[in-house]
Amino acid sequence: MFDENGWFKEGHGVDPDINVPEDLGAMAKGVDPQLEKAIETVMELIKTKGFTIPKVPAAEIR
């Protein structure tokens, strides 16, 4: 596609916040490096920022 800025990939999507290269060898063994990095990142965020369960909103009166 072409727009006012020039050529761009159609359907490109969003660039990742954390770049984890695909490892097809690991994927063939049933290990997903991108999923592993996502879990590692979430666990680190829970340690550093904590986590509280959101309150359940009151039931809607109809």
CHARMM internal coordinates of N, CA and C (Angstrom, degrees):
IC EDIT
DIST 1 N 1 CA 1.4483
DIST 1 CA 1 C 1.5199
ANGL 1 N 1 CA 1 C 109.18
DIST 1 C 2 N 1.2949
ANGL 1 CA 1 C 2 N 114.44
DIHE 1 N 1 CA 1 C 2 N 160.89
DIST 2 N 2 CA 1.4557
ANGL 1 C 2 N 2 CA 121.30
DIHE 1 CA 1 C 2 N 2 CA -179.25
DIST 2 CA 2 C 1.5210
ANGL 2 N 2 CA 2 C 108.06
DIHE 1 C 2 N 2 CA 2 C -133.08
DIST 2 C 3 N 1.3337
ANGL 2 CA 2 C 3 N 116.56
DIHE 2 N 2 CA 2 C 3 N 133.12
DIST 3 N 3 CA 1.4629
ANGL 2 C 3 N 3 CA 120.16
DIHE 2 CA 2 C 3 N 3 CA 173.75
DIST 3 CA 3 C 1.5227
ANGL 3 N 3 CA 3 C 108.50
DIHE 2 C 3 N 3 CA 3 C -132.16
DIST 3 C 4 N 1.3324
ANGL 3 CA 3 C 4 N 116.74
DIHE 3 N 3 CA 3 C 4 N -165.07
DIST 4 N 4 CA 1.4619
ANGL 3 C 4 N 4 CA 120.46
DIHE 3 CA 3 C 4 N 4 CA -176.23
DIST 4 CA 4 C 1.5332
ANGL 4 N 4 CA 4 C 112.97
DIHE 3 C 4 N 4 CA 4 C -64.26
DIST 4 C 5 N 1.3546
ANGL 4 CA 4 C 5 N 117.55
DIHE 4 N 4 CA 4 C 5 N -18.57
DIST 5 N 5 CA 1.4674
ANGL 4 C 5 N 5 CA 121.38
DIHE 4 CA 4 C 5 N 5 CA 179.36
DIST 5 CA 5 C 1.5187
ANGL 5 N 5 CA 5 C 112.83
DIHE 4 C 5 N 5 CA 5 C -96.35
DIST 5 C 6 N 1.3151
ANGL 5 CA 5 C 6 N 117.91
DIHE 5 N 5 CA 5 C 6 N -2.58
DIST 6 N 6 CA 1.4644
ANGL 5 C 6 N 6 CA 121.38
DIHE 5 CA 5 C 6 N 6 CA -179.86
DIST 6 CA 6 C 1.5164
ANGL 6 N 6 CA 6 C 111.12
DIHE 5 C 6 N 6 CA 6 C 112.70
DIST 6 C 7 N 1.3332
ANGL 6 CA 6 C 7 N 115.82
DIHE 6 N 6 CA 6 C 7 N -157.93
DIST 7 N 7 CA 1.4550
ANGL 6 C 7 N 7 CA 121.73
DIHE 6 CA 6 C 7 N 7 CA -177.09
DIST 7 CA 7 C 1.5253
ANGL 7 N 7 CA 7 C 110.56
DIHE 6 C 7 N 7 CA 7 C -77.63
DIST 7 C 8 N 1.3407
ANGL 7 CA 7 C 8 N 116.34
DIHE 7 N 7 CA 7 C 8 N 144.31
DIST 8 N 8 CA 1.4615
ANGL 7 C 8 N 8 CA 121.44
DIHE 7 CA 7 C 8 N 8 CA 174.03
DIST 8 CA 8 C 1.5215
ANGL 8 N 8 CA 8 C 108.73
DIHE 7 C 8 N 8 CA 8 C -148.00
DIST 8 C 9 N 1.3375
ANGL 8 CA 8 C 9 N 114.95
DIHE 8 N 8 CA 8 C 9 N 159.04
DIST 9 N 9 CA 1.4621
ANGL 8 C 9 N 9 CA 119.80
DIHE 8 CA 8 C 9 N 9 CA -179.42
DIST 9 CA 9 C 1.5174
ANGL 9 N 9 CA 9 C 110.18
DIHE 8 C 9 N 9 CA 9 C -76.50
DIST 9 C 10 N 1.3072
ANGL 9 CA 9 C 10 N 116.26
DIHE 9 N 9 CA 9 C 10 N 125.86
DIST 10 N 10 CA 1.4558
ANGL 9 C 10 N 10 CA 120.12
DIHE 9 CA 9 C 10 N 10 CA 177.04
DIST 10 CA 10 C 1.5197
ANGL 10 N 10 CA 10 C 108.91
DIHE 9 C 10 N 10 CA 10 C -73.87
DIST 10 C 11 N 1.3234
ANGL 10 CA 10 C 11 N 116.35
DIHE 10 N 10 CA 10 C 11 N 136.47
DIST 11 N 11 CA 1.4565
ANGL 10 C 11 N 11 CA 120.52
DIHE 10 CA 10 C 11 N 11 CA 179.35
DIST 11 CA 11 C 1.5158
ANGL 11 N 11 CA 11 C 113.37
DIHE 10 C 11 N 11 CA 11 C 72.03
DIST 11 C 12 N 1.3311
ANGL 11 CA 11 C 12 N 118.36
DIHE 11 N 11 CA 11 C 12 N 23.60
DIST 12 N 12 CA 1.4674
ANGL 11 C 12 N 12 CA 121.99
DIHE 11 CA 11 C 12 N 12 CA -177.17
DIST 12 CA 12 C 1.5137
ANGL 12 N 12 CA 12 C 111.92
DIHE 11 C 12 N 12 CA 12 C -64.73
DIST 12 C 13 N 1.3075
ANGL 12 CA 12 C 13 N 118.75
DIHE 12 N 12 CA 12 C 13 N -39.11
DIST 13 N 13 CA 1.4530
ANGL 12 C 13 N 13 CA 121.09
DIHE 12 CA 12 C 13 N 13 CA -178.72
DIST 13 CA 13 C 1.5198
ANGL 13 N 13 CA 13 C 111.74
DIHE 12 C 13 N 13 CA 13 C 85.37
DIST 13 C 14 N 1.3221
ANGL 13 CA 13 C 14 N 116.35
DIHE 13 N 13 CA 13 C 14 N -152.44
DIST 14 N 14 CA 1.4591
ANGL 13 C 14 N 14 CA 122.34
DIHE 13 CA 13 C 14 N 14 CA -175.18
DIST 14 CA 14 C 1.5187
ANGL 14 N 14 CA 14 C 109.21
DIHE 13 C 14 N 14 CA 14 C -111.20
DIST 14 C 15 N 1.3275
ANGL 14 CA 14 C 15 N 116.76
DIHE 14 N 14 CA 14 C 15 N 137.43
DIST 15 N 15 CA 1.4563
ANGL 14 C 15 N 15 CA 120.54
DIHE 14 CA 14 C 15 N 15 CA 176.18
DIST 15 CA 15 C 1.5334
ANGL 15 N 15 CA 15 C 109.38
DIHE 14 C 15 N 15 CA 15 C -69.01
DIST 15 C 16 N 1.3270
ANGL 15 CA 15 C 16 N 118.03
DIHE 15 N 15 CA 15 C 16 N 143.86
DIST 16 N 16 CA 1.4657
ANGL 15 C 16 N 16 CA 120.72
DIHE 15 CA 15 C 16 N 16 CA -177.29
DIST 16 CA 16 C 1.5293
ANGL 16 N 16 CA 16 C 112.20
DIHE 15 C 16 N 16 CA 16 C -70.79
DIST 16 C 17 N 1.3401
ANGL 16 CA 16 C 17 N 115.84
DIHE 16 N 16 CA 16 C 17 N 151.01
DIST 17 N 17 CA 1.4559
ANGL 16 C 17 N 17 CA 121.04
DIHE 16 CA 16 C 17 N 17 CA 174.48
DIST 17 CA 17 C 1.5243
ANGL 17 N 17 CA 17 C 110.18
DIHE 16 C 17 N 17 CA 17 C -72.69
DIST 17 C 18 N 1.3199
ANGL 17 CA 17 C 18 N 116.32
DIHE 17 N 17 CA 17 C 18 N -36.78
DIST 18 N 18 CA 1.4663
ANGL 17 C 18 N 18 CA 122.30
DIHE 17 CA 17 C 18 N 18 CA 179.44
DIST 18 CA 18 C 1.5237
ANGL 18 N 18 CA 18 C 106.70
DIHE 17 C 18 N 18 CA 18 C -122.06
DIST 18 C 19 N 1.3174
ANGL 18 CA 18 C 19 N 116.45
DIHE 18 N 18 CA 18 C 19 N 120.71
DIST 19 N 19 CA 1.4522
ANGL 18 C 19 N 19 CA 120.88
DIHE 18 CA 18 C 19 N 19 CA -178.04
DIST 19 CA 19 C 1.5288
ANGL 19 N 19 CA 19 C 109.71
DIHE 18 C 19 N 19 CA 19 C -86.57
DIST 19 C 20 N 1.3224
ANGL 19 CA 19 C 20 N 116.55
DIHE 19 N 19 CA 19 C 20 N 116.43
DIST 20 N 20 CA 1.4616
ANGL 19 C 20 N 20 CA 122.40
DIHE 19 CA 19 C 20 N 20 CA 176.97
DIST 20 CA 20 C 1.5247
ANGL 20 N 20 CA 20 C 106.65
DIHE 19 C 20 N 20 CA 20 C -122.27
DIST 20 C 21 N 1.3344
ANGL 20 CA 20 C 21 N 116.76
DIHE 20 N 20 CA 20 C 21 N 112.68
DIST 21 N 21 CA 1.4648
ANGL 20 C 21 N 21 CA 118.45
DIHE 20 CA 20 C 21 N 21 CA -178.85
DIST 21 CA 21 C 1.5332
ANGL 21 N 21 CA 21 C 111.78
DIHE 20 C 21 N 21 CA 21 C -64.28
DIST 21 C 22 N 1.3188
ANGL 21 CA 21 C 22 N 115.76
DIHE 21 N 21 CA 21 C 22 N 146.86
DIST 22 N 22 CA 1.4582
ANGL 21 C 22 N 22 CA 120.26
DIHE 21 CA 21 C 22 N 22 CA 176.88
DIST 22 CA 22 C 1.5237
ANGL 22 N 22 CA 22 C 108.90
DIHE 21 C 22 N 22 CA 22 C -72.99
DIST 22 C 23 N 1.3191
ANGL 22 CA 22 C 23 N 116.53
DIHE 22 N 22 CA 22 C 23 N 135.13
DIST 23 N 23 CA 1.4569
ANGL 22 C 23 N 23 CA 122.62
DIHE 22 CA 22 C 23 N 23 CA 177.00
DIST 23 CA 23 C 1.5245
ANGL 23 N 23 CA 23 C 107.00
DIHE 22 C 23 N 23 CA 23 C -119.55
DIST 23 C 24 N 1.3184
ANGL 23 CA 23 C 24 N 115.96
DIHE 23 N 23 CA 23 C 24 N 96.31
DIST 24 N 24 CA 1.4572
ANGL 23 C 24 N 24 CA 119.96
DIHE 23 CA 23 C 24 N 24 CA -175.48
DIST 24 CA 24 C 1.5150
ANGL 24 N 24 CA 24 C 112.35
DIHE 23 C 24 N 24 CA 24 C -65.65
DIST 24 C 25 N 1.3374
ANGL 24 CA 24 C 25 N 117.39
DIHE 24 N 24 CA 24 C 25 N -29.51
DIST 25 N 25 CA 1.4641
ANGL 24 C 25 N 25 CA 120.63
DIHE 24 CA 24 C 25 N 25 CA 176.83
DIST 25 CA 25 C 1.5165
ANGL 25 N 25 CA 25 C 110.82
DIHE 24 C 25 N 25 CA 25 C -64.52
DIST 25 C 26 N 1.3276
ANGL 25 CA 25 C 26 N 116.85
DIHE 25 N 25 CA 25 C 26 N -44.02
DIST 26 N 26 CA 1.4625
ANGL 25 C 26 N 26 CA 120.90
DIHE 25 CA 25 C 26 N 26 CA 178.45
DIST 26 CA 26 C 1.5244
ANGL 26 N 26 CA 26 C 110.04
DIHE 25 C 26 N 26 CA 26 C -67.40
DIST 26 C 27 N 1.3307
ANGL 26 CA 26 C 27 N 116.56
DIHE 26 N 26 CA 26 C 27 N -39.68
DIST 27 N 27 CA 1.4643
ANGL 26 C 27 N 27 CA 120.36
DIHE 26 CA 26 C 27 N 27 CA 179.45
DIST 27 CA 27 C 1.5264
ANGL 27 N 27 CA 27 C 110.37
DIHE 26 C 27 N 27 CA 27 C -62.04
DIST 27 C 28 N 1.3377
ANGL 27 CA 27 C 28 N 117.40
DIHE 27 N 27 CA 27 C 28 N -38.16
DIST 28 N 28 CA 1.4649
ANGL 27 C 28 N 28 CA 121.25
DIHE 27 CA 27 C 28 N 28 CA 179.01
DIST 28 CA 28 C 1.5251
ANGL 28 N 28 CA 28 C 111.19
DIHE 27 C 28 N 28 CA 28 C -64.73
DIST 28 C 29 N 1.3478
ANGL 28 CA 28 C 29 N 116.46
DIHE 28 N 28 CA 28 C 29 N -26.75
DIST 29 N 29 CA 1.4684
ANGL 28 C 29 N 29 CA 121.26
DIHE 28 CA 28 C 29 N 29 CA 178.78
DIST 29 CA 29 C 1.5225
ANGL 29 N 29 CA 29 C 112.04
DIHE 28 C 29 N 29 CA 29 C -89.49
DIST 29 C 30 N 1.3375
ANGL 29 CA 29 C 30 N 116.96
DIHE 29 N 29 CA 29 C 30 N 2.24
DIST 30 N 30 CA 1.4581
ANGL 29 C 30 N 30 CA 120.65
DIHE 29 CA 29 C 30 N 30 CA 177.94
DIST 30 CA 30 C 1.5133
ANGL 30 N 30 CA 30 C 114.25
DIHE 29 C 30 N 30 CA 30 C 89.80
DIST 30 C 31 N 1.3312
ANGL 30 CA 30 C 31 N 117.24
DIHE 30 N 30 CA 30 C 31 N 13.70
DIST 31 N 31 CA 1.4665
ANGL 30 C 31 N 31 CA 121.71
DIHE 30 CA 30 C 31 N 31 CA 178.78
DIST 31 CA 31 C 1.5226
ANGL 31 N 31 CA 31 C 107.78
DIHE 30 C 31 N 31 CA 31 C -108.45
DIST 31 C 32 N 1.3351
ANGL 31 CA 31 C 32 N 116.79
DIHE 31 N 31 CA 31 C 32 N 128.93
DIST 32 N 32 CA 1.4607
ANGL 31 C 32 N 32 CA 121.68
DIHE 31 CA 31 C 32 N 32 CA 179.93
DIST 32 CA 32 C 1.5221
ANGL 32 N 32 CA 32 C 108.73
DIHE 31 C 32 N 32 CA 32 C -108.39
DIST 32 C 33 N 1.3463
ANGL 32 CA 32 C 33 N 118.17
DIHE 32 N 32 CA 32 C 33 N 101.50
DIST 33 N 33 CA 1.4638
ANGL 32 C 33 N 33 CA 120.73
DIHE 32 CA 32 C 33 N 33 CA -177.32
DIST 33 CA 33 C 1.5268
ANGL 33 N 33 CA 33 C 113.30
DIHE 32 C 33 N 33 CA 33 C -59.19
DIST 33 C 34 N 1.3330
ANGL 33 CA 33 C 34 N 118.11
DIHE 33 N 33 CA 33 C 34 N -33.95
DIST 34 N 34 CA 1.4593
ANGL 33 C 34 N 34 CA 120.84
DIHE 33 CA 33 C 34 N 34 CA -179.74
DIST 34 CA 34 C 1.5259
ANGL 34 N 34 CA 34 C 110.34
DIHE 33 C 34 N 34 CA 34 C -69.70
DIST 34 C 35 N 1.3233
ANGL 34 CA 34 C 35 N 117.15
DIHE 34 N 34 CA 34 C 35 N -40.98
DIST 35 N 35 CA 1.4610
ANGL 34 C 35 N 35 CA 120.73
DIHE 34 CA 34 C 35 N 35 CA 177.18
DIST 35 CA 35 C 1.5227
ANGL 35 N 35 CA 35 C 110.49
DIHE 34 C 35 N 35 CA 35 C -66.44
DIST 35 C 36 N 1.3412
ANGL 35 CA 35 C 36 N 116.91
DIHE 35 N 35 CA 35 C 36 N -41.76
DIST 36 N 36 CA 1.4646
ANGL 35 C 36 N 36 CA 121.08
DIHE 35 CA 35 C 36 N 36 CA 178.71
DIST 36 CA 36 C 1.5326
ANGL 36 N 36 CA 36 C 110.90
DIHE 35 C 36 N 36 CA 36 C -60.22
DIST 36 C 37 N 1.3293
ANGL 36 CA 36 C 37 N 117.57
DIHE 36 N 36 CA 36 C 37 N -42.38
DIST 37 N 37 CA 1.4697
ANGL 36 C 37 N 37 CA 122.00
DIHE 36 CA 36 C 37 N 37 CA 179.12
DIST 37 CA 37 C 1.5235
ANGL 37 N 37 CA 37 C 110.40
DIHE 36 C 37 N 37 CA 37 C -66.84
DIST 37 C 38 N 1.3346
ANGL 37 CA 37 C 38 N 117.24
DIHE 37 N 37 CA 37 C 38 N -38.78
DIST 38 N 38 CA 1.4649
ANGL 37 C 38 N 38 CA 120.83
DIHE 37 CA 37 C 38 N 38 CA 178.67
DIST 38 CA 38 C 1.5244
ANGL 38 N 38 CA 38 C 110.34
DIHE 37 C 38 N 38 CA 38 C -62.49
DIST 38 C 39 N 1.3360
ANGL 38 CA 38 C 39 N 117.19
DIHE 38 N 38 CA 38 C 39 N -45.17
DIST 39 N 39 CA 1.4612
ANGL 38 C 39 N 39 CA 121.16
DIHE 38 CA 38 C 39 N 39 CA 179.32
DIST 39 CA 39 C 1.5241
ANGL 39 N 39 CA 39 C 110.42
DIHE 38 C 39 N 39 CA 39 C -64.22
DIST 39 C 40 N 1.3230
ANGL 39 CA 39 C 40 N 116.82
DIHE 39 N 39 CA 39 C 40 N -43.00
DIST 40 N 40 CA 1.4736
ANGL 39 C 40 N 40 CA 121.29
DIHE 39 CA 39 C 40 N 40 CA 178.06
DIST 40 CA 40 C 1.5280
ANGL 40 N 40 CA 40 C 110.86
DIHE 39 C 40 N 40 CA 40 C -59.77
DIST 40 C 41 N 1.3206
ANGL 40 CA 40 C 41 N 117.19
DIHE 40 N 40 CA 40 C 41 N -43.13
DIST 41 N 41 CA 1.4603
ANGL 40 C 41 N 41 CA 122.12
DIHE 40 CA 40 C 41 N 41 CA -179.18
DIST 41 CA 41 C 1.5263
ANGL 41 N 41 CA 41 C 111.30
DIHE 40 C 41 N 41 CA 41 C -65.88
DIST 41 C 42 N 1.3330
ANGL 41 CA 41 C 42 N 117.14
DIHE 41 N 41 CA 41 C 42 N -43.80
DIST 42 N 42 CA 1.4624
ANGL 41 C 42 N 42 CA 120.79
DIHE 41 CA 41 C 42 N 42 CA 179.73
DIST 42 CA 42 C 1.5283
ANGL 42 N 42 CA 42 C 110.75
DIHE 41 C 42 N 42 CA 42 C -64.75
DIST 42 C 43 N 1.3220
ANGL 42 CA 42 C 43 N 117.18
DIHE 42 N 42 CA 42 C 43 N -42.90
DIST 43 N 43 CA 1.4679
ANGL 42 C 43 N 43 CA 120.32
DIHE 42 CA 42 C 43 N 43 CA 179.56
DIST 43 CA 43 C 1.5342
ANGL 43 N 43 CA 43 C 110.89
DIHE 42 C 43 N 43 CA 43 C -62.81
DIST 43 C 44 N 1.3244
ANGL 43 CA 43 C 44 N 117.25
DIHE 43 N 43 CA 43 C 44 N -38.07
DIST 44 N 44 CA 1.4647
ANGL 43 C 44 N 44 CA 121.33
DIHE 43 CA 43 C 44 N 44 CA 177.81
DIST 44 CA 44 C 1.5272
ANGL 44 N 44 CA 44 C 110.63
DIHE 43 C 44 N 44 CA 44 C -66.89
DIST 44 C 45 N 1.3213
ANGL 44 CA 44 C 45 N 116.67
DIHE 44 N 44 CA 44 C 45 N -41.00
DIST 45 N 45 CA 1.4686
ANGL 44 C 45 N 45 CA 120.28
DIHE 44 CA 44 C 45 N 45 CA 177.89
DIST 45 CA 45 C 1.5276
ANGL 45 N 45 CA 45 C 111.17
DIHE 44 C 45 N 45 CA 45 C -63.89
DIST 45 C 46 N 1.3231
ANGL 45 CA 45 C 46 N 117.31
DIHE 45 N 45 CA 45 C 46 N -38.24
DIST 46 N 46 CA 1.4665
ANGL 45 C 46 N 46 CA 120.57
DIHE 45 CA 45 C 46 N 46 CA 178.09
DIST 46 CA 46 C 1.5239
ANGL 46 N 46 CA 46 C 109.87
DIHE 45 C 46 N 46 CA 46 C -63.95
DIST 46 C 47 N 1.3457
ANGL 46 CA 46 C 47 N 116.92
DIHE 46 N 46 CA 46 C 47 N -40.02
DIST 47 N 47 CA 1.4724
ANGL 46 C 47 N 47 CA 120.57
DIHE 46 CA 46 C 47 N 47 CA 178.88
DIST 47 CA 47 C 1.5257
ANGL 47 N 47 CA 47 C 111.41
DIHE 46 C 47 N 47 CA 47 C -65.69
DIST 47 C 48 N 1.3320
ANGL 47 CA 47 C 48 N 117.05
DIHE 47 N 47 CA 47 C 48 N -43.34
DIST 48 N 48 CA 1.4622
ANGL 47 C 48 N 48 CA 120.32
DIHE 47 CA 47 C 48 N 48 CA -173.80
DIST 48 CA 48 C 1.5277
ANGL 48 N 48 CA 48 C 113.46
DIHE 47 C 48 N 48 CA 48 C -84.22
DIST 48 C 49 N 1.3296
ANGL 48 CA 48 C 49 N 117.16
DIHE 48 N 48 CA 48 C 49 N -36.42
DIST 49 N 49 CA 1.4703
ANGL 48 C 49 N 49 CA 119.88
DIHE 48 CA 48 C 49 N 49 CA -175.67
DIST 49 CA 49 C 1.5225
ANGL 49 N 49 CA 49 C 113.09
DIHE 48 C 49 N 49 CA 49 C -107.00
DIST 49 C 50 N 1.3249
ANGL 49 CA 49 C 50 N 116.74
DIHE 49 N 49 CA 49 C 50 N -13.46
DIST 50 N 50 CA 1.4492
ANGL 49 C 50 N 50 CA 119.89
DIHE 49 CA 49 C 50 N 50 CA -178.96
DIST 50 CA 50 C 1.5166
ANGL 50 N 50 CA 50 C 111.91
DIHE 49 C 50 N 50 CA 50 C 77.71
DIST 50 C 51 N 1.3191
ANGL 50 CA 50 C 51 N 114.63
DIHE 50 N 50 CA 50 C 51 N 176.35
DIST 51 N 51 CA 1.4555
ANGL 50 C 51 N 51 CA 120.52
DIHE 50 CA 50 C 51 N 51 CA -179.55
DIST 51 CA 51 C 1.5109
ANGL 51 N 51 CA 51 C 109.06
DIHE 50 C 51 N 51 CA 51 C -151.46
DIST 51 C 52 N 1.3009
ANGL 51 CA 51 C 52 N 116.48
DIHE 51 N 51 CA 51 C 52 N 132.67
DIST 52 N 52 CA 1.4551
ANGL 51 C 52 N 52 CA 120.89
DIHE 51 CA 51 C 52 N 52 CA 173.05
DIST 52 CA 52 C 1.5239
ANGL 52 N 52 CA 52 C 108.06
DIHE 51 C 52 N 52 CA 52 C -125.75
DIST 52 C 53 N 1.3017
ANGL 52 CA 52 C 53 N 115.63
DIHE 52 N 52 CA 52 C 53 N 139.26
DIST 53 N 53 CA 1.4539
ANGL 52 C 53 N 53 CA 120.42
DIHE 52 CA 52 C 53 N 53 CA 179.49
DIST 53 CA 53 C 1.5252
ANGL 53 N 53 CA 53 C 108.09
DIHE 52 C 53 N 53 CA 53 C -71.94
DIST 53 C 54 N 1.3205
ANGL 53 CA 53 C 54 N 117.77
DIHE 53 N 53 CA 53 C 54 N 128.83
DIST 54 N 54 CA 1.4648
ANGL 53 C 54 N 54 CA 120.05
DIHE 53 CA 53 C 54 N 54 CA 179.25
DIST 54 CA 54 C 1.5278
ANGL 54 N 54 CA 54 C 110.61
DIHE 53 C 54 N 54 CA 54 C -63.00
DIST 54 C 55 N 1.3290
ANGL 54 CA 54 C 55 N 116.03
DIHE 54 N 54 CA 54 C 55 N 146.34
DIST 55 N 55 CA 1.4652
ANGL 54 C 55 N 55 CA 120.28
DIHE 54 CA 54 C 55 N 55 CA 177.49
DIST 55 CA 55 C 1.5270
ANGL 55 N 55 CA 55 C 109.23
DIHE 54 C 55 N 55 CA 55 C -70.15
DIST 55 C 56 N 1.3093
ANGL 55 CA 55 C 56 N 113.96
DIHE 55 N 55 CA 55 C 56 N 142.61
DIST 56 N 56 CA 1.4604
ANGL 55 C 56 N 56 CA 119.62
DIHE 55 CA 55 C 56 N 56 CA 177.01
DIST 56 CA 56 C 1.5284
ANGL 56 N 56 CA 56 C 107.58
DIHE 55 C 56 N 56 CA 56 C -76.22
DIST 56 C 57 N 1.3265
ANGL 56 CA 56 C 57 N 117.23
DIHE 56 N 56 CA 56 C 57 N 127.06
DIST 57 N 57 CA 1.4644
ANGL 56 C 57 N 57 CA 118.47
DIHE 56 CA 56 C 57 N 57 CA -179.24
DIST 57 CA 57 C 1.5366
ANGL 57 N 57 CA 57 C 110.57
DIHE 56 C 57 N 57 CA 57 C -65.47
DIST 57 C 58 N 1.2956
ANGL 57 CA 57 C 58 N 114.82
DIHE 57 N 57 CA 57 C 58 N 154.57
DIST 58 N 58 CA 1.4652
ANGL 57 C 58 N 58 CA 120.27
DIHE 57 CA 57 C 58 N 58 CA 178.27
DIST 58 CA 58 C 1.5181
ANGL 58 N 58 CA 58 C 109.38
DIHE 57 C 58 N 58 CA 58 C -62.62
DIST 58 C 59 N 1.3255
ANGL 58 CA 58 C 59 N 114.99
DIHE 58 N 58 CA 58 C 59 N 149.68
DIST 59 N 59 CA 1.4562
ANGL 58 C 59 N 59 CA 119.91
DIHE 58 CA 58 C 59 N 59 CA 178.95
DIST 59 CA 59 C 1.5243
ANGL 59 N 59 CA 59 C 109.67
DIHE 58 C 59 N 59 CA 59 C -64.72
DIST 59 C 60 N 1.2939
ANGL 59 CA 59 C 60 N 115.17
DIHE 59 N 59 CA 59 C 60 N 140.93
DIST 60 N 60 CA 1.4586
ANGL 59 C 60 N 60 CA 121.10
DIHE 59 CA 59 C 60 N 60 CA -179.78
DIST 60 CA 60 C 1.5296
ANGL 60 N 60 CA 60 C 108.85
DIHE 59 C 60 N 60 CA 60 C -75.31
DIST 60 C 61 N 1.3117
ANGL 60 CA 60 C 61 N 115.42
DIHE 60 N 60 CA 60 C 61 N 131.46
DIST 61 N 61 CA 1.4632
ANGL 60 C 61 N 61 CA 119.98
DIHE 60 CA 60 C 61 N 61 CA 177.44
DIST 61 CA 61 C 1.5203
ANGL 61 N 61 CA 61 C 108.32
DIHE 60 C 61 N 61 CA 61 C -89.59
DIST 61 C 62 N 1.3062
ANGL 61 CA 61 C 62 N 114.70
DIHE 61 N 61 CA 61 C 62 N 122.54
DIST 62 N 62 CA 1.4713
ANGL 61 C 62 N 62 CA 118.89
DIHE 61 CA 61 C 62 N 62 CA -177.48
DIST 62 CA 62 C 1.4865
ANGL 62 N 62 CA 62 C 110.24
DIHE 61 C 62 N 62 CA 62 C -115.29
END
COOR INIT
IC SEED 1 N 1 CA 1 C
IC BUILD
